[in-house]
């Protein structure tokens, strides 16, 4: 690692022309650095490629990756298995696939900060490689994902990306998430298999070749009994970014807002410890880069003697001189064009060489990678501004749209033979390429295109590459350079009409069938022009609705109309599931898709398309008459809505009401999951809630994480400590046996008689963040455990406090209600009805 530290030291000497001043642990200088240029220059220093593998967005080792990419210039990627669909959402109510879209886009934004390219094995919503929730077993994980498809995609990616070094983010130890363990197992296995021509030979028909990973490492931060380790200092300040690499990593983690990631940390030394677990013979040394050619000077030592040796050495010298020219864009630009000529010649020579196939494959990939990096540098140092605009970010089938590409030369050099191409699928209609002979300094040229979306174009896939891109080409110093640009905004092909229903879930109580169930259907037009539509519901047999259908007129794109239908279930409705489909008919076409727009400031706008339907379930749900509920929403669940739809009288308690309102009118008050995290007013009025209980109220608190501003001594009326590490305090088997310790207790008999059947058909998990310690005043009622583990008894805790009762539950009722689990409704109804006779 000595040469690496010398390079970093040289950078500090060259760049730190002003002594940094530390403010809040960050380094600040009076000099503004050209970060964009430096990000393109630094990768010229090395040819090493590094791959970090993980299971979920946020699994990347941000601090170490920032060091590799931003500090050393190593080509670095994160390969993540799934999209995090099974997790929780700290910024909104999206769950499932919609949450996966948020987390995937957060991963992209996070990776931009550390200079890492983000990839996923999962290709589309509801992919086989899905985040099905926390798992304690890699075997369960691979069984649910499909080990063959997961491993095939991993090997395909390795053969495409060609990493020298692979490092899973986690080790295969029983304290880890089963998803993490599965990826660690497969990543280590790939060391041999990616290079084996007998493993997935179909890849070679597609043009891929076997690839030999040189080294596999595992993080070893907290493992004292490992061997072959190296500890790397990553806590130094990089003057370009004005912060240390761990600080830079935390800046990227702040982008994982749906997971509440990111923290302010001081500038201080930090060691990152890694263990070498597999290596080719020539690289069997724990030193990270030992045995791997670090740049073309070292490649020159490996290739057979000849003219190519000299050319590789000279090429690296040219690259190093360009780095030394920072921050002079005007001097770097012509040098980048000359280097592009050099690398083209080197690629041609290598292709014609008689090198061993493995050596040739390796060297060609390094040269082609350097060509891509030089083209990126050429564009940045040219000061060419490219702006691509489209008349509408949403398009419908058959629509014609205009695209404008604006090029402005902010540099001092004339750019020759300038072309701007629009890249769209081959079956889209668009005009031919346009070009200009020259683009002078301070000159702007506009390229205009008209495109037409095919009438059978596939609808938007949030995980696919952008359907519209631009390519800009120019010649300078006799060499043609080209670069592909994406648009700033998401371009999506969507149906003419989006149909959304509220509620999306309906509970019909067979003990007291509702006379009328109101359903709102919102129709939104994405069509450029007027649309007349007939909106109606496709009902199960015996159901009726008023009105039967409704006509709406949508004047223009983004126009919305709402229609309310009153559903009437049959009086003799039998228990079971049912589905109601909402449709709109316009111009002879039937539209049955919801386009859910996902919009947050920190990520690109996106869309989730899914079939429009109401999922219903009919079952017997006994409720106390006139039970009045106050609900303190957290923003993380929809339990209040689920209860309202099931016929309960629920009032959502605002911040103002919680502070000044009369809580005594409510029989029960419920707090949403993790409400102490999101509701400061709840913290401020916690004593008021205790007073409510003391005066005879019934308070039901749903689960929290230990770090959710939860105080084990003060948040509950008696001490209650949530389990840490939280990874161990959960029951992930949704079918885990539940033992009711007090079956005769009112909680399990009023108003519903709870039986074993009520614990059946749960989804994803039983409970999260079980309390680990609690005051003896709390009663315990149930016991459950994952296979081969000690049971938890704290899933439901209740204590008398004054004249009332306080109940804490960490069972995941919100997820069960979302998935229409009758037993969860019945159990939760009993929990919230305890204070009523």
N, C-alpha and C positions, 0 to 999 in steps of 0.2 A: 504493500500500500504506500511505500515511501514516495514513489513517483507521483501518486495522486496528491499527497499532501504538498509536494513541491509545486504542483500545478495550482492548487488552491492558494498557496502562499503567493505565487506569482500574480495571480488575479488580484489578490488583496493589495499588493504593492502597486500594480498598474492602475487599479481603479480607485483606490482609497486616497484620492488627492486631497480630500478634506477629512480631517479626523471626525469619526462619527460621535454624535452625542446621544446618550441613551435616555429615552423618555418612555416611562412605563415598560421598561424592559425591551424596547424596540430601538434599533439603531436609526438615527436620522442624520442626514447630511444636508448641506446647503446646495449640493449638486444633484440635479435631476438626471437620472440615467436613462439611456435609450433601451428600455427593457425589451421591447419588441425585437430590436436588432440583436441584442445579446442572446436572447432565446434562440435565434436562428444561427448565431455564430458558434456558440459553445459546443453544439454537437459535432462540429468539425474536428474536435480534439480526440475523438475516440470512435472505434468501430464496434464496440461491445453492445450487445442487445440483452435486455433483462426483462423477464416476465414474472410478475407477481400474480398468484392465483388465489381466489377466494370464493365464497359462496354467495354473499349478498352485497349490494351496494353499501359502502362504508367499510367493507372488510379490508380495503387496501391499506398497506402500511405507509401512511402518508408522509411521515417524517423521513423515513429511509428513502422512499421513492423521490421525494423532493431533493434529497442529497444527491442521489444518483443522476437524476434528470437535470435539475437546475444547477447543481454544484459541479458535476463532472461532464455533463453532456451525453450521458449514456441513453441510448434509445430504449425507452421504458414503457411498458404496458401493464395494465391490470386486466386480467381475464376473470370475470365474475360469472358464476353459474346462473343464478336466477335473478329476478327483479325485485325481490323483497316484498312480494305481494302479501305474505302472511303476517307482516309486522303491524305495528301500531303507527298512528299518524298524529304528530304533535302540532300540525298546522291547519288541519281541516278534518273533515269527516270521511274523506275518500278511503276506502279499504279495497282489498282484493286487487284486481287488474288496474283499477284507476290509481291506487297507491303505487303499484309497480311502475306505472308510467312516470309518476312524480319522482320516485327514487332513481329510476334510470336516468332521467334528465338531470337530477342533482349530481349523479355520478359524473356525467359529462362535464358539468360546470366545475365540479371539484377537480377533475383531472386537468382542466385547462390551467389551473393555478400552479399545479406541481409539474406541468409539462409532460403529463402521462397520457397515453392514449387508452381510452376505456373500451372494453369489449365485453360481450356477454355470450354465454352458450345458449341461453334462451332466445328464441327468434321472434316470438309473437305472443300476444296475450293468451293466457291459458295454455302455454307451452307445456310439454311433458316435464321439463325441468322447472318446476314451479315451487315457490316457497310455500310449503304446506304447514308452516308453523314450526315451532321449536321441536327438535328431535334430539334424543340422547344417544342415537344409534346411527353409525354410518351405514349399517346394513339396511335399516329401515329406509334411510334416505335414498340409497341407490335402488332399492326395490321400487319405491314410489316414483323416482325420476326415470327409471329404466337405465340400468348400468351400461348396457350396450350403446344406447343412443348418446348418453352422457360422455362416455369414453371416446366414442367415435368422433364426436364434435371436438373434444379436447385434443385428440391426436391430429385432427384436421387443422385446428388452429395452430398448433405447434409447428406443423409442417409448412404452414403458410407464413407465420410470423418469424420463425427460425430464431428462437432465443438461444443465446450462449448459456445463460444462467436462468434457472427457474427457482422461485422461492414461494411456496405456499405461505399464506399469512398465519396459519395456525398449525399446531401439531396434532397428531392423532392420539389424543389423551382423553380419558373419560370425563375430565372437567370441561370439555369443549362441546359446543353445538355439534350435533350429528352431521349437519350440512358441512361445517368446517372440516370435520374429520374425513368425510367422504372425498372432498376435493384434495385434501392433503394426501390421502392414499393414492388417488388416481394420478396426481401430479408426480409423485415419486415413481409410480409404476411406469409412467410415460418416458422416463429416462432411457429405458431399453427399447420400449415398444415403438416410439416415434421413429427410431432408426431402423426398425425391423421391416424389411420389404414384405414379409408375410402377414403383417398386421394391417388390416384394412387396405388391401392392395388396390381396391377400387379407386383410391385417391390418385393413383399414378396414371390412370386413364384420363383423369381431369388435368394432368400436367404437373401435379405435385410430385415431390421426390422425398425419400426418407431424409430425416433430419436428426442429427446426433446432438442432443443437449450436452454441453461440456461439464456443467456442474449443477447439482441440486443442493440447495441450502434450506435449513429450517430456522425460524427465529428461535433464539435460545436465551431470551432475556431473563426468564425466571427459572431456568433449569441449571442447577449446579453440578449435576452428575454427567453432563454430556462431554464428549471429546471432540477433537478436531474443530475447535471453535476459533473465531476471530472476533475481536471487539473493535468496532469502528467508531471513531469520534465524529459525530454529526452535528454537534452543538455550536460550531463556529458561525460567525455572522458573515453573510454574503453581502458585500456593500452594494451590489446591483439592486437587491431587493430590500435592503435595509433591515434584515432580520435573519435569524438563524433558520436552519432547515426544519427543525421541529416547529418553529413559529410559522413558517411557510406552510408546513403540513396542516397546522391547525386552521390557517386561513382557508385551506381547501375543505377542511371538515366542517367549517361553518356553513358550507353550501348544502350539507345534508340536514337541512332544517326540519324535514319531516321526522327526523330521528333525534332532534335536539342536540346535534353534534357540535363540536367546536368549543374551545375554551382559550382564554387569554393566559399565556404562559410566559415566564421570564426568559430572557436570554441567558443561558447558562450551559455548561458542558453537558453533553449527553452521549453515552455509549450505546451503540446498537450491536447486540451480540448475535452472531449467527453460527450455525453448526453445519459443516459440510457432511452430507449424508450419502452423496453419490458423485462420482466424477470419472471422466475418462482417465486413462493411466497418466497421460502427460500433464493433467491438471489436478492431480490428487494432492492438493495442498489447501489448507483452510484459508490462506490469503485469498481474498475475493477474486482478484483478477489474475492470480498466478496460474500460468499455463494456458491463458487465453490471450491471443494477440490483441493488444490494447489499441493500436492504431496501425496505419499502413507502414510505418517504419518497422514494426514488429512483424507484419505480414511479409515484408521483404526478406526477412530472415527465414521464413518458412518455405517460400516458393523456391523451386529449383533455380540454380544460378543462371543468370542471363540478363538481358536488357530490361526485362520486366522488374527485376529487383531494384535497379537504379531508378526506374520510372516511379515505382511505388514510394521510394524514399523521397524523391523530389516532389511528388504529389503531396505527401504529408507536410513537407516543408512549406509548400505554397499554402496549404490549409492553415498551418500554424501562423504564417505571416498575416493571413487575413484576420485571424483572431486578434493579433497585435495591433491591427489598424483600427480597432474599436475606439471611439464611436464614429469614425469618419465614413459615413455612407457613400459619399462621392468617390472615395478611393477604393472602397470595398466592392462597389458595383462592377467596375471593369475586371477586377480580379476574380470575381465570382464567375463571370462569363468565360474567362480564360480557364478557370478550374473546371467548368462544365465541358469545355473542349477536351481537357486532359482526361477526365473521367470517362468520356465517351470512347476515347482511344484505348484506355485501359480495359474497358469492358470488351471492346472488339478483340483486343489481343488475348484476353483471358478466354474468351469463347473459342478462339482458334488454337489455344494452347493444347498440349497433350498431357495436362496435369491429371493426376488421379481424380476420379469423378467427385469424391467427397471434398477434396481441396478446391476443385473448380466450383462446385456448388456454393461452398462457403464464401469464397472470394468474390464470386459474381454477386452474391447477395449483398455483401458489404459495399461493393462498388455501386450497385443499383440504389442502395439506401443512401449512399453519399450523394448520388446524383439527385435524388429527391430533396435532400437537405440543401444542396446547392441551389436548386431551382427556387426553393422557399427563400433562401437568402438573397438570390438575385432579385426577386420581386420586392422584398422588403427594402433592400438597399437602392433599388431603382426609384423609390418614392412614387410608384405608380398606384394611384387610388382606383379601386374597382368597386362600383356600386351597382347592384342588380336589383331592380324593382319590378313588381308584377301588379297588374291592375286589381287583383284580388288574391288574398292568401288562401281562401277556400274556393274550390272549383267543383262544378258538377259535371256529370257525364254529358258530352256533346258541346260543352261550353267553349267559346272562343275567348282568349285572354291576350292581353298585350304585355310584353316584357321589354324592359328598357335596361340596357347595360351602359353605364356611364364610366368612361375612362378619363382620368385626369393625371397628367404628368407633372408631378410636383418636383421632379428631379432636374438636374442640369444637363442631362444627356438626351439627345434625340433618340427615340425608340423607333426602329424601322420595322416595316412589314407587320403592322399591328393587326391582329385579328381578335374578334370576340365571338365565341361560339356559344350557342345555347344547347345544353345537353338535356334531352328529354328522351323517354322511351321511343324506340324506333317506329312504333305505330302511331305516334302523335304527329299531327300535321304542323309543320313549321317552315318558315322561309329558309333559304340557303344562307350559308355563312356570309358575314360581311367583314370587310377589311379596309384599312387605310394604309397608304404608303408610309406615312410618317406621323409620329405624335411628338410635337415639339415641346420643349419645356414650358410649363404653365398653360399648356393647351388642353382643351377638353373635347372629346369626341363621344357621340352618342350612337349606340347601335340599337335598333328597334326590331322586335320580332313579334309575330302573331302566331299563337299556337292554338290548337284545338284538341280538346280531350276526347279520346275515343268513347263511343257510346257504351262500350262494354268494359271500360277501365275498372280495375279493381279499386275498392275503397281503401282509405287510408290505413296503413299499418304503422303504429307509433314507433315500432322498432326497426323499420326499414330505412334504408338510405334515402335522402331527400329525392323526390321524383324530378325536381328541376334543379339544375346546376348550371354554372357558366364556366367556360374555359377561355382563358386569355393567352394569346401567343404573341411574342415579339422576337425580333432578331436584333442582336447587339454584338458588336465585335465578331460578326460572322457566325454566331451561334444562335440557334433558335431555342427559346425558353418557353415553356408552357406551364400553366398552373390552373387547377380546378378550384372554383369557389362555390361554397354553398350560400344560400340566401340567409339573411339575418333572421327571418321569420319562418315558421313552419308552413309548408305548402301542403294542403290536404285536399284530396278528392273525396267528397262526401255525398250522400243522397240529397236530392232536391229538398226533401222535407225531413226534419227530425221530429220524432214523436216521443215525448217523455211523459211518464205517468207518475202521479203522486196520490197515495202512497204506492211504493213498489211491492210492499208486502201487506197482506190482509189476513187478519185472524177473525174467523167466524166462530162464535161461541155457541156450540150446539145446545148448551144448557139455557141459552137465552138468545136465540138468533135475532140479529139486528134487523129491524124493519127496513132500514135504508143505510147504505154505506156510500158516502160521497167519494168520488174519484175525479181528480183533475187531470185532464190531458192537455199538455202544452205542445203546440205545433209551431216549429220554427222553420222559416224558409231560408235555404242557402242558394236558392235559384235566383239568377239575375233577371228579375222581371216579376210580373204578377202571377200568382197561383191561386186557383180556386180548388178547394179540397173538401171532401166529405170525410168526417171523422166519426168513427164508431168503434164499438168493442165487440170482439168475438167472445161470446159467453159460453160457459159450460151449460149442459142440458138442465133445464128447470129454472135458470136464472133469468131475470128481466132487468131492463134498464130504462131510465127516463132521463133525457130523450133517447130514442132508439139510435138516432144519428144527428149530426149537426154539420151545417155548411159553414165554412170559414173562407175568407178572402185575405190573402197575404199580398200586400202591395209591392214589396221589394225585398231584396236580400236583407236578412237579419230581422225581418218583421216577425212578430210572435203573436199568437192568439191562444187563449185558454178556453177550454170547454169543460164544464162540470157535468158529470153523469152521476145519477143516483142509482146505485146497484141494489137490487132486491134479491137476496138469496132465497131459495125454496125453504119453506118452513120445516120440511122434513129432511134437511140437509144431513147427509151421513158424514161421519168422521173420515178425514183423509185429505190429501193434497189436491189442489186444482190450479188451473192456469187461466188467466184472462189476457188476451192479446189486444192491444190497441193498434189500430191501423188508420191510415189516411189514404184516400184514393184521389188521385189528380191526373188528369190527362190520360186516363186509362191505365195508369200504373199504380200499384199498391206499395205503400211505404210502411215498413214495420221495424225501423231501426231508430234507436236513441243515439244521438251524437252528444256525448258528454264533453263539454269544454273544460279543460284543465288549465287554469291560469293562475300563476304566482309570479311575483316580481323577480325571483332569483333564478327562474328557469324559463326555457322557451315555451310558448303556448303550445298545447297539444290537445289531442282529441282521443276519446275512447268510444268506439262504436260497438253496440251490443243490441240484441233483439229486444224490442219493446214488449214487456209483459208484466203482469202482476202475478207474483207467486203467492198463492193462498193456501191456508191450511184451516181445516175445520176440526175442532175437538172440544171436549167439555172443559170449561174453565169457570169454576165457581168463584164469585167475588163477593165481598161484603157489600151490602147496600150502602150507598152514599159515602164510600171511602174517598176522602179528599186528599190529594197528593200534591206536595210542592217539590219541584225538581230543580236542583242546582246544576245546570248544564256545564260541562267542561269543554265542549266543542270536539271531544274525541269519541263520542258515541251518540246513538240515536234512540236510546232506551226510552226517553220521554215520549218520542213519537210512536214507538212500538206500543207502549202502554195506552196511549191515546187511541190508537187504531184498534186496540183490543177492547175499547169501551170504558177505560178508566177516566176519571176526572183528574186531569193533570194540569197544573199551572207551572210554567217555567219562571223561576224566581230570578229576576234581574238583579243587578248590583244595587240599584237604588232600593228595590223592595227588600233585599236581604238586609240592608242597612237600617231602613226605617219602617218596614212593613210589620204587620201583625202575624207572626208565625203560628200563633196558637190556633188559628182557624184550620190548620192542616192536621189530619190524623197522622200522616207520615210525611217525613221529608227525606228525599233521596239525593245523594250527591253522585254525579257522574264519575266515570272512571278517571282517576288522576286529577280530580277537580282542584286539589290543593296546589297543583302545579300551575294550572291555568287561571285560577280565580283568586287574585290577591284579596278581593273583597270577602272571600270565604275565610281566608286566614284571619282577616281583621275582625270578622264576626263569629269566629269559632266559639267564643264564650257565650255569645247570644244563642247559638245552637245548643250548647250544653244547658243553658237556662231553659230553652224550649223542652229538652228532654226531662230535666228536673221537674218541670211543671206538668209532666204527664205525656209528653210527645214521644213519638217513635222515630228514631233517626237511623237510616240505613246508608252506610258508607261503602261504596264499591272500591275496588282495589287501587292501590298506588304502588309505584316503585319506591324503594327506600330513599332515592335522591329527589323525590317530588315535593320538596319542602315539607316533608313529613318529619315531625318531631316525635320520637317514640315516647316521650314523657308528657307531651302537651297536646298533640293533635287529637287524641282520643281522651275520653274522660278518665280512663285509667291507663297505665303504661301498656303500650302495644308496639312491639318492635318487628318491622318487616325484615324477612330473611335476607342475609347477604353471605356470600355472593349470590345475587338473585338468580344466576344461572342454575343453581342447585335447588332452589325453592319453587318448584313447579311440577305439575303433573301433566305430562305432554301426551299421554295416551288417552285419547278421547273416550276410549272404551274401558278405562281403568275401573275396577270394581270399587263401588262406593258402599261403605258400611255405615248405616245410620245407627248411631250409638244410643239414641233415645227415641225409638220409633213411636212411643206413645206421647211424645211431647207435642204441644199445640202447633209448633212450627211445621210438623209433618202431617197434621190432621185437620187444620183449619185454614182456609175454607175448603182446601182440596186434600183428599187422602193421597199422600205420596207413596208410590209403590216403586218396585224395581224398574218397571217400565218407564218411569219418568227420567231415569238416568240413561236411557238408551238413545241411540242415534245422535249423540252429541257430535260436534265437529271440532277439529283441530286440536283441542286440548280441554282439560277439565278446569285447571286453575293456574294462575300465575302469581308469583311473589307472595307465597304463603308466609304469614307471620311466623317468626322463629321463637319469640318470647312474648308472653302476655301475662297480665295481672291475674291472680287467682279468682278475682271477682267475675271473670268471663267464664261462661259455660262453653263447652265444645260439644258438637252435635254429630259430626261426620268424620270418617277416616277414609283416606284414599292414597294410593301410591302407584308409581310406575313399576313395571316388572322388576323384581329383585331389589327393590329399594324399601327403606323404612317408611312407613306411612306417615302422612301429615294429618293432624287432627284440627288444624286451624282454618279450614275452608269456610266455616261459619262460626263466628264468635259473637256472643251476645251477653250483655250485662245490664242489670238494673242500675239506674242512676236517678236518685230521687224517686219521683212517682212515674218515671218513664223508662224507656229501654233504648240502649245503643247497640246496634248490630253492625258488624264489619264482615264483609264477604269478599274473598278474592277469586271466587268462581267467575268464569268468563260468560256471564249471562248476556252481555251485549252482543257477543259473537253468535251465541245460540239463537237469540231472538232474530238477529239478521238472517239466520238460516232456517227460521221457521220450525224450531224444535219445540214441540208441544210441552214436553216435560219441563223444559227450562222456564217456560211461561208459568206453569203451575207451581213450581218450586218458588220462583221469584214472587209470585202473587202471595204465597204463604208468608214469605219473609217480610213483605211490606204491609201485610195485613195483621201483623202480630198485636199491634196496639189496639185493635178494634174487637169488640165482643160480637 
